[in-house]
Amino acid sequence: MFSLLIVSLIFIFGMCIGSFLNVCIYRLPTSKSISDPPRSICPGCNRPIRFYDNIPILSYIWLRGKCRNCNAPISFRYPMVELMTGIVALGLLFKFGLSLESLVYFVFISSLLVITFIDLDHRIIPDIITLPGIPIGLVVSFALPTISFKASVLGLLIGGGSLWLVAWAYSLIAKRDGMGGGDIKLLAMIGTIIGWKGVIFTVFASSVMGSCVGITIMLIKGKNMKYAIPFGPFLSIGAIAYVFLGSHFITWYFG
């Protein structure tokens, strides 16, 4: 197993990356640069945040969830994303060790976390992540021992193609769009990283989760009301679940 020092460093590294993900989540939907200004700025008073007020999780606790300058509340999402990213880094460490595979999946899951929260807030999936992610995923497949280039290509075709067919059929029957192109590109990107079996697992898991959430909302708010539930977060959660658990499920199912 790994020493306490390595575990601590990996967790801290994950939280620091989570802090950067928060910047991406906030700036990308507004077409702002993620590097300019280099320091985070309070959305309340527009003043730069001091480095000691930007320590993952600890600064939020120390400041009691408020800006030091203007006392504007800081969203709980910031420490939550930092904690989630730290946990993901630890999970990958224990599953894949200190390896290139861990690094690839960490970057992959980090991009899915950014997509999830942007889609929840703005109902969009940024092309700046998914479109470059598709060719990168195809190239990365050569470095992953658990997936071949052929499986990556099939994941791309089955992932993007299946959702495109669903969206086309829905628009043909309902005479309106029911699924955005962002979801199609997202599943195509996911397919290049986890292959066609991962796509099957992701679609199944995300459909189950989406149905449960949709039914719950209908029961609470009323079945005659219509709500636009973004599907991107469910696809992302399904893909993340496959990275950690999906291979065992596929082996059990096909076995």
ZIMO-V201691 format. One record per run of one state. SS is the DSSP state (~ for helix, > for strand, _ for the rest). FROM is the first residue (numbers start at 1). LEN is the number of residues. Records with the same first field share a line. If there is no record, write none. Layout:
BEGIN
SS=FROM-LEN, FROM-LEN
END
This chain:
BEGIN
_=1-3, 31-10, 42-6, 49-2, 54-4, 63-3, 67-6, 74-3, 97-3, 123-4, 144-5, 175-6, 222-10, 255-1
~=4-27, 51-3, 58-5, 77-20, 100-23, 127-17, 149-26, 181-41, 232-23
>=41-1, 48-1, 66-1, 73-1
END
